[in-house]
Amino acid sequence: MDLSNSRAFYPAVGLVMGLLLVGIEAGSSEIFSEPMTAAFLVATMVIITRALHLDGLMDVCDGVFGGFTPERRLEIMRDSQVGAFGVVGGVAVLLLKYGALLSLLTMSEPGKEWALLLFPAISRWTMVVLLGAFPYVRSQGLGSPFHSGCAKTATTIAGLSALAASFLLGGFAGLGIFFGAIAFAWLMGWAMAKSLGGLTGDTYGATNELIEMAVIVAATALAAQEWLEPLPDLLDRF
């Protein structure tokens, strides 16, 4: 199968990751306090992705903020060393994820499990959005195989699965998060493409990290207002 068609399964992979997070939260909460459980959840996401997306985020921060031309920014992003911008960007995102997850775990309202299931799926769907919406800038790179061939069917499958998951797990609030994440990701893609002349594998990783953070924050806020409810619970009201 063409590697570019693997994007069809990105949201499904995110849901599997979400199931793992739900299991870790359930087990850890029996032994540890919420701060420790939140730390385990953040560490789990870094470990199971081998910090690949986090590395992309740091490279993008170094390149976009450390260079003044597209060529220089791309050159900085190729450097294996991490600069000050990358460290600050990575730490800031991890802290915001930790803070949002801690808030989510300490609230008494239902919705924790739905948020944990949802955010990895939506963040991976937004990478699919950027793959189809913006050109790839490098002739050879980690992201280039994902641009070979036509993947319209795969993109449609990914979009429908992410949309269905958002509605089933989060109801109308989940739909709001779904479309909000698309808009946020498109804006990030437009800004990065303008700065770099196109997107790279690092930019997809950066998008995943930032959308994960944004969705966790949004889901926590909506769960606190009891707006993030799965579709079966919404139907029970009628």
C-alpha positions in Angstrom: 0.0 0.0 0.0 1.2 3.5 -0.8 2.5 5.1 2.4 0.5 8.2 1.7 -2.7 6.2 2.1 -1.8 5.3 5.7 -3.3 8.7 6.6 -6.7 7.0 6.6 -5.8 5.3 9.9 -4.3 8.4 11.7 -7.5 9.1 13.7 -7.9 5.4 14.5 -4.3 5.3 15.8 -5.2 8.3 17.9 -8.2 6.5 19.4 -6.0 3.5 20.3 -3.6 5.9 22.1 -6.6 7.4 23.9 -7.6 4.0 25.1 -4.2 3.5 26.5 -4.4 6.8 28.3 -7.8 5.9 29.7 -6.3 2.7 31.0 -3.3 4.4 32.5 -5.5 7.0 34.2 -7.8 4.3 35.7 -4.8 2.3 37.0 -2.7 5.2 38.3 -5.6 6.9 40.0 -6.0 3.9 42.3 -2.5 4.4 43.6 -1.3 7.9 43.0 -2.7 11.4 43.3 -3.9 13.4 40.3 -0.6 15.4 39.8 1.3 12.1 39.4 -1.3 10.6 37.1 -1.2 13.7 34.9 2.5 13.4 34.7 2.2 9.8 33.7 -0.2 10.7 30.9 2.1 13.4 29.5 5.1 11.0 29.7 3.2 8.2 28.0 2.4 10.4 25.0 6.0 11.4 24.7 7.3 7.8 25.0 4.9 6.0 22.7 5.6 8.6 19.9 9.4 8.3 20.7 9.2 12.1 21.1 9.1 12.4 17.3 6.4 15.0 17.3 7.9 16.9 20.2 11.2 17.0 18.3 9.4 18.4 15.3 7.9 21.2 17.4 11.2 22.2 18.8 12.9 22.2 15.4 10.1 24.4 14.0 10.4 26.8 16.9 14.2 27.1 16.4 13.8 27.5 12.6 10.9 29.9 12.4 12.1 32.1 15.2 15.8 31.8 14.7 16.1 32.4 10.9 15.2 35.3 8.7 14.8 33.6 5.3 13.1 30.4 4.3 16.4 28.8 3.4 18.1 29.7 6.7 15.0 28.5 8.6 15.1 25.1 6.9 18.8 24.8 7.5 18.3 25.4 11.2 15.5 22.8 11.3 17.9 20.2 9.8 20.4 20.8 12.7 20.2 18.0 15.3 21.0 20.4 18.1 18.2 22.1 19.9 18.3 25.9 20.5 16.7 28.2 23.1 13.5 28.7 21.0 13.1 24.9 20.8 13.6 24.3 24.5 11.1 27.1 25.4 8.5 25.9 22.9 8.8 22.3 24.0 8.7 23.0 27.7 5.7 25.4 27.3 3.6 22.9 25.4 4.4 20.1 27.9 3.5 22.4 30.9 0.2 23.4 29.3 -0.7 19.8 28.6 0.2 18.8 32.1 -1.8 21.7 33.6 -4.9 20.9 31.4 -4.8 17.2 32.2 -4.4 18.0 35.9 -7.4 20.2 35.8 -9.3 17.5 33.9 -8.5 14.8 36.4 -9.4 16.9 39.5 -12.8 17.9 38.3 -15.9 16.0 39.6 -17.9 16.4 36.4 -18.1 13.5 34.0 -16.2 13.7 30.7 -12.6 12.8 31.6 -12.6 9.6 29.6 -14.1 11.2 26.5 -11.5 13.9 26.5 -8.7 11.5 26.9 -10.0 9.4 24.0 -10.7 12.4 21.8 -7.6 14.6 21.7 -5.1 12.2 20.2 -7.6 11.3 17.4 -8.3 14.9 16.5 -4.7 16.0 16.6 -3.8 13.2 14.1 -6.6 14.2 11.8 -5.3 17.7 11.6 -2.0 16.3 10.3 -4.0 14.8 7.4 -5.6 18.2 6.8 -2.2 19.8 6.4 -0.9 16.9 4.2 -3.7 17.8 1.7 -3.8 21.5 2.0 -0.2 22.6 1.7 2.8 21.7 -0.5 5.8 19.8 0.8 8.9 22.0 0.6 11.8 19.4 0.7 12.7 17.1 -2.2 13.7 14.4 0.3 12.6 14.3 3.9 10.7 12.3 6.5 7.4 13.6 5.3 8.0 13.2 1.5 6.7 9.6 1.3 3.3 10.7 2.6 2.9 13.1 -0.4 3.5 10.5 -3.1 0.4 9.3 -5.0 -3.2 10.4 -4.7 -4.8 9.9 -1.2 -8.2 11.5 -1.6 -10.0 8.3 -0.5 -7.7 7.9 2.5 -8.2 11.6 3.5 -12.0 11.1 3.3 -11.9 8.0 5.5 -9.7 9.8 8.0 -12.0 12.8 8.1 -15.2 10.8 8.5 -13.7 8.7 11.2 -12.5 11.7 13.1 -15.8 13.5 12.7 -17.8 10.4 13.9 -15.5 10.0 16.9 -15.9 13.7 17.8 -19.6 13.5 17.7 -20.0 10.1 19.4 -17.5 10.9 22.2 -18.2 14.6 22.7 -21.6 15.4 21.3 -22.1 18.9 19.9 -19.1 20.2 21.9 -17.0 17.5 20.3 -18.1 18.8 16.9 -17.1 22.3 17.9 -13.7 21.0 19.0 -13.4 19.1 15.7 -14.0 22.1 13.4 -12.1 24.5 15.7 -9.1 22.2 15.5 -9.3 22.2 11.7 -9.3 26.0 11.6 -6.4 26.3 14.1 -4.4 23.7 12.2 -5.0 25.4 8.8 -3.9 28.8 10.3 -0.7 27.1 11.6 -0.1 25.4 8.3 -0.6 28.7 6.4 1.8 30.5 8.7 4.5 27.8 8.6 4.2 27.5 4.8 4.5 31.2 4.4 7.6 31.2 6.6 9.3 28.1 5.1 8.0 28.1 1.6 6.0 24.9 2.3 5.7 22.3 5.0 8.1 19.6 6.3 7.9 16.5 8.5 8.8 18.7 11.4 5.8 21.0 10.8 3.4 18.0 10.9 4.8 17.0 14.3 4.6 20.5 15.6 1.0 20.7 14.5 0.2 17.5 16.3 1.7 18.7 19.5 0.0 22.1 19.4 -3.4 20.7 18.5 -3.1 18.1 21.2 -2.5 20.9 23.7 -5.3 23.0 22.4 -7.8 20.2 22.3 -7.0 19.1 25.9 -7.4 22.7 27.1 -10.7 23.2 25.2 -12.0 19.8 26.3 -11.2 20.5 29.9 -13.0 23.8 29.7 -16.1 22.2 28.1 -16.1 19.3 30.5 -16.1 21.7 33.4 -19.3 23.3 32.0 -20.7 19.8 31.5 -20.9 20.5 27.7 -18.6 17.6 26.7 -20.9 14.6 26.7 -21.0 11.5 24.5 -23.9 11.2 22.1 -25.7 8.4 24.2 -25.9 10.7 27.2 -27.3 13.5 25.1 -29.9 11.2 23.7 -31.0 10.1 27.2 -32.1 13.7 27.9 -34.8 13.5 25.2 
